[in-house]
Amino acid sequence: MTTKKHNRTFLNTFLSERKQVGAVAPSSRFLVNAMCNKIDFERADCIVELGPGTGVFTEELLARAKDDCKIILIELNRTFHKVLKDRFKNTDSRLIILNRSADEIEDIVKEHNINDVDAVLSSLPLTVIPEIIKKRIIIGSYNVLRQGGVYVQYQYSLNARRLLELKYGKLKVGFVPFNIPPAFVYTGVKELMEN
């Protein structure tokens, strides 16, 4: 599928399923880099991507990740799940592509016999997700991270900041003006426990 077709699919899905899709177009190269630069790919053995859409971030994760790094994609939207399956079908054994809800992240990680993950990269539109599900996603993401692991999330406003800070404490917040629309990037670290 070409970039033009990905963009059309993204826009059509946005228009028909506003409760699952929070953007009118796939993320820009600037936003992809800003998000992926927060992950330590040399160390990462497992990365979970929440709401991968048409796979813009997935492509970059595959390009940067180690040969033995597992990358779990959790996509609730059936249209995007099909796009991901078609786009990455048989291309990379590191990928696990699931049509499930992000609030199942803890179960999914356990089902794949993974103890913890190094990074959770989220494109979920937190603003439109019901409060209880949003909390389950944030808590579940925190719980699956290893100590020192990172949670990276972009949003178009600062509305989710307080909720994320309840779990991660102080967040790093960046801004990417060259995106449609411009986006904030939140980075939370699961702090190392003191002995």
VENDAJO-V309181 format. One record per residue. RES is the residue in three letters. PHI is phi in radians with two decimals (none if undefined). D_CENTER is the distance of its C-alpha to the mean C-alpha in whole Angstrom. Layout:
BEGIN
res=RES phi=PHI d_center=D_CENTER
res=RES phi=PHI d_center=D_CENTER
END
This chain:
BEGIN
res=MET phi=none d_center=21
res=THR phi=-1.36 d_center=22
res=THR phi=-1.03 d_center=20
res=LYS phi=-1.05 d_center=22
res=LYS phi=-1.18 d_center=22
res=HIS phi=-1.04 d_center=18
res=ASN phi=-1.10 d_center=18
res=ARG phi=-1.15 d_center=21
res=THR phi=-1.05 d_center=19
res=PHE phi=-1.07 d_center=16
res=LEU phi=-1.10 d_center=19
res=ASN phi=-1.07 d_center=21
res=THR phi=-1.20 d_center=18
res=PHE phi=-1.02 d_center=17
res=LEU phi=-1.17 d_center=21
res=SER phi=-1.60 d_center=21
res=GLU phi=-2.38 d_center=19
res=ARG phi=-1.07 d_center=18
res=LYS phi=-1.38 d_center=17
res=GLN phi=-1.97 d_center=14
res=VAL phi=-2.11 d_center=13
res=GLY phi=-1.86 d_center=13
res=ALA phi=-2.30 d_center=14
res=VAL phi=-1.58 d_center=17
res=ALA phi=-2.59 d_center=16
res=PRO phi=-1.05 d_center=13
res=SER phi=-1.14 d_center=12
res=SER phi=-1.36 d_center=15
res=ARG phi=-1.02 d_center=15
res=PHE phi=-1.12 d_center=16
res=LEU phi=-1.21 d_center=12
res=VAL phi=-1.00 d_center=11
res=ASN phi=-1.13 d_center=13
res=ALA phi=-1.05 d_center=13
res=MET phi=-1.30 d_center=9
res=CYS phi=-1.19 d_center=10
res=ASN phi=-1.13 d_center=14
res=LYS phi=-1.44 d_center=12
res=ILE phi=-1.73 d_center=12
res=ASP phi=-1.53 d_center=15
res=PHE phi=-1.20 d_center=15
res=GLU phi=-1.15 d_center=19
res=ARG phi=-1.71 d_center=18
res=ALA phi=-1.17 d_center=15
res=ASP phi=-1.79 d_center=16
res=CYS phi=-2.64 d_center=13
res=ILE phi=-2.22 d_center=9
res=VAL phi=-1.94 d_center=7
res=GLU phi=-1.94 d_center=4
res=LEU phi=-1.75 d_center=4
res=GLY phi=1.17 d_center=6
res=PRO phi=-1.22 d_center=6
res=GLY phi=1.07 d_center=9
res=THR phi=-1.65 d_center=12
res=GLY phi=1.71 d_center=10
res=VAL phi=-1.10 d_center=11
res=PHE phi=-1.25 d_center=8
res=THR phi=-0.97 d_center=9
res=GLU phi=-1.00 d_center=12
res=GLU phi=-1.25 d_center=12
res=LEU phi=-1.05 d_center=11
res=LEU phi=-1.12 d_center=14
res=ALA phi=-1.20 d_center=16
res=ARG phi=-1.71 d_center=15
res=ALA phi=-1.27 d_center=15
res=LYS phi=-1.11 d_center=18
res=ASP phi=-1.10 d_center=20
res=ASP phi=-1.88 d_center=19
res=CYS phi=-1.43 d_center=16
res=LYS phi=-1.43 d_center=14
res=ILE phi=-2.19 d_center=11
res=ILE phi=-1.76 d_center=10
res=LEU phi=-1.79 d_center=8
res=ILE phi=-2.02 d_center=8
res=GLU phi=-2.21 d_center=9
res=LEU phi=-1.33 d_center=12
res=ASN phi=-1.25 d_center=14
res=ARG phi=-1.16 d_center=16
res=THR phi=-1.09 d_center=17
res=PHE phi=-1.16 d_center=14
res=HIS phi=-1.04 d_center=14
res=LYS phi=-1.13 d_center=17
res=VAL phi=-1.02 d_center=16
res=LEU phi=-1.09 d_center=14
res=LYS phi=-1.07 d_center=17
res=ASP phi=-1.20 d_center=19
res=ARG phi=-1.22 d_center=17
res=PHE phi=-1.91 d_center=17
res=LYS phi=-0.95 d_center=19
res=ASN phi=1.03 d_center=21
res=THR phi=-1.66 d_center=20
res=ASP phi=-2.72 d_center=18
res=SER phi=-1.27 d_center=19
res=ARG phi=-1.29 d_center=16
res=LEU phi=-1.51 d_center=14
res=ILE phi=-2.15 d_center=14
res=ILE phi=-1.91 d_center=13
res=LEU phi=-2.13 d_center=13
res=ASN phi=-1.71 d_center=14
res=ARG phi=-2.47 d_center=13
res=SER phi=-1.56 d_center=12
res=ALA phi=-1.11 d_center=9
res=ASP phi=-1.30 d_center=12
res=GLU phi=-1.67 d_center=14
res=ILE phi=-0.93 d_center=11
res=GLU phi=-1.14 d_center=15
res=ASP phi=-1.09 d_center=17
res=ILE phi=-1.09 d_center=15
res=VAL phi=-1.08 d_center=15
res=LYS phi=-1.10 d_center=18
res=GLU phi=-1.03 d_center=19
res=HIS phi=-1.73 d_center=18
res=ASN phi=0.94 d_center=20
res=ILE phi=-1.89 d_center=18
res=ASN phi=-1.26 d_center=19
res=ASP phi=-2.75 d_center=16
res=VAL phi=-2.08 d_center=13
res=ASP phi=-1.52 d_center=13
res=ALA phi=-2.68 d_center=9
res=VAL phi=-2.08 d_center=6
res=LEU phi=-1.92 d_center=3
res=SER phi=-2.11 d_center=2
res=SER phi=-1.93 d_center=5
res=LEU phi=-1.15 d_center=7
res=PRO phi=-1.40 d_center=10
res=LEU phi=-0.98 d_center=12
res=THR phi=-1.04 d_center=15
res=VAL phi=-1.72 d_center=16
res=ILE phi=-1.52 d_center=15
res=PRO phi=-0.94 d_center=18
res=GLU phi=-0.92 d_center=18
res=ILE phi=-1.15 d_center=19
res=ILE phi=-1.23 d_center=16
res=LYS phi=-1.01 d_center=14
res=LYS phi=-1.12 d_center=16
res=ARG phi=-1.10 d_center=15
res=ILE phi=-1.13 d_center=11
res=ILE phi=-1.17 d_center=12
res=ILE phi=-1.17 d_center=15
res=GLY phi=-1.07 d_center=13
res=SER phi=-1.10 d_center=10
res=TYR phi=-1.07 d_center=13
res=ASN phi=-1.12 d_center=15
res=VAL phi=-1.46 d_center=14
res=LEU phi=-1.24 d_center=13
res=ARG phi=-1.24 d_center=16
res=GLN phi=-1.07 d_center=19
res=GLY phi=1.54 d_center=18
res=GLY phi=-1.25 d_center=14
res=VAL phi=-2.05 d_center=11
res=TYR phi=-1.97 d_center=9
res=VAL phi=-2.11 d_center=7
res=GLN phi=-2.41 d_center=7
res=TYR phi=-1.96 d_center=9
res=GLN phi=-2.57 d_center=11
res=TYR phi=-1.69 d_center=15
res=SER phi=-2.55 d_center=17
res=LEU phi=-1.71 d_center=17
res=ASN phi=-1.03 d_center=18
res=ALA phi=-1.47 d_center=15
res=ARG phi=-0.99 d_center=16
res=ARG phi=-1.10 d_center=19
res=LEU phi=-1.10 d_center=17
res=LEU phi=-1.18 d_center=14
res=GLU phi=-1.17 d_center=18
res=LEU phi=-1.07 d_center=19
res=LYS phi=-1.70 d_center=17
res=TYR phi=-1.80 d_center=16
res=GLY phi=1.25 d_center=20
res=LYS phi=-1.14 d_center=20
res=LEU phi=-1.77 d_center=17
res=LYS phi=-1.59 d_center=17
res=VAL phi=-2.14 d_center=16
res=GLY phi=-1.96 d_center=16
res=PHE phi=-2.31 d_center=17
res=VAL phi=-2.04 d_center=17
res=PRO phi=-1.27 d_center=20
res=PHE phi=-1.58 d_center=19
res=ASN phi=-2.67 d_center=17
res=ILE phi=-2.00 d_center=18
res=PRO phi=-1.32 d_center=18
res=PRO phi=-0.97 d_center=17
res=ALA phi=-2.31 d_center=14
res=PHE phi=-1.69 d_center=14
res=VAL phi=-2.02 d_center=12
res=TYR phi=-1.69 d_center=12
res=THR phi=-2.23 d_center=12
res=GLY phi=-2.03 d_center=13
res=VAL phi=-2.04 d_center=15
res=LYS phi=-1.34 d_center=16
res=GLU phi=-1.08 d_center=20
res=LEU phi=-1.17 d_center=22
res=MET phi=-1.35 d_center=25
res=GLU phi=-1.43 d_center=28
res=ASN phi=-1.39 d_center=31
END
